């Protein structure tokens, strides 16, 4: 799976948009971009994922550049509860005839601190 | 949404004893579950992949005889830390994917904090 690069930490004021960048310049055509976050002492929480197109759900938006070499996770109105470590992970598309393997491999992520 | 439940959430055990951690997918079937370990201020490290009805696949450097994995059904995988030592103290997290939706998200348990004294 392609390697990802994220800034180690970021700050964001409460109520403002948090834009978390991720570089995945070696991504290949069949690799998805996933975003998870981990609040202290909890298991990771799924946020969003995408292949080529931008995606939006109730939690966040994912903007993937046209060349797919980087992406940005946007939390439109950050709250104090969004303080967490955010992980950008690239993973190969699982073949339809496969039932095993393809774990998510976590890097160091970005520690986002939302301040009052 | 889909839920993965891990039990116990915290456990303290004496050095030399064994501890079993359960991971259940509550509303979906998972042919594959994953076990991770996380030390303080570090990221999650994959320990092993648990496959229903077959032997687990361990990552390099993870002792299979120390970390016993059993995936006896499509909704339950267990990790047993045998002869635990203080250096095994860590945050253990399991993950599972819905067998019918392999390219959607993987779900994670809430983690088990193991302290070996």
HADDOCK unambig.tbl for C-alpha pairs under 7 A between the chains (distance, minus, plus):
assign (segid A and resid 42 and name CA) (segid B and resid 110 and name CA) 5.25 0.50 0.50
assign (segid A and resid 42 and name CA) (segid B and resid 111 and name CA) 6.14 0.50 0.50
assign (segid A and resid 43 and name CA) (segid B and resid 93 and name CA) 6.46 0.50 0.50
assign (segid A and resid 43 and name CA) (segid B and resid 108 and name CA) 5.77 0.50 0.50
assign (segid A and resid 43 and name CA) (segid B and resid 109 and name CA) 5.63 0.50 0.50
assign (segid A and resid 43 and name CA) (segid B and resid 110 and name CA) 4.40 0.50 0.50
assign (segid A and resid 43 and name CA) (segid B and resid 111 and name CA) 5.37 0.50 0.50
assign (segid A and resid 44 and name CA) (segid B and resid 108 and name CA) 6.00 0.50 0.50
assign (segid A and resid 45 and name CA) (segid B and resid 108 and name CA) 6.90 0.50 0.50
assign (segid A and resid 46 and name CA) (segid B and resid 105 and name CA) 6.65 0.50 0.50
assign (segid A and resid 93 and name CA) (segid B and resid 103 and name CA) 6.36 0.50 0.50
assign (segid A and resid 94 and name CA) (segid B and resid 102 and name CA) 6.44 0.50 0.50
assign (segid A and resid 94 and name CA) (segid B and resid 103 and name CA) 6.07 0.50 0.50
assign (segid A and resid 99 and name CA) (segid B and resid 31 and name CA) 6.30 0.50 0.50
assign (segid A and resid 99 and name CA) (segid B and resid 32 and name CA) 6.87 0.50 0.50
assign (segid A and resid 99 and name CA) (segid B and resid 99 and name CA) 6.79 0.50 0.50
assign (segid A and resid 100 and name CA) (segid B and resid 31 and name CA) 6.90 0.50 0.50
assign (segid A and resid 100 and name CA) (segid B and resid 32 and name CA) 5.45 0.50 0.50
assign (segid A and resid 100 and name CA) (segid B and resid 51 and name CA) 6.67 0.50 0.50
assign (segid A and resid 101 and name CA) (segid B and resid 49 and name CA) 6.67 0.50 0.50
assign (segid A and resid 103 and name CA) (segid B and resid 34 and name CA) 6.89 0.50 0.50
assign (segid A and resid 106 and name CA) (segid B and resid 43 and name CA) 6.48 0.50 0.50
assign (segid A and resid 106 and name CA) (segid B and resid 44 and name CA) 5.93 0.50 0.50
assign (segid A and resid 107 and name CA) (segid B and resid 43 and name CA) 6.41 0.50 0.50
assign (segid A and resid 108 and name CA) (segid B and resid 43 and name CA) 5.52 0.50 0.50
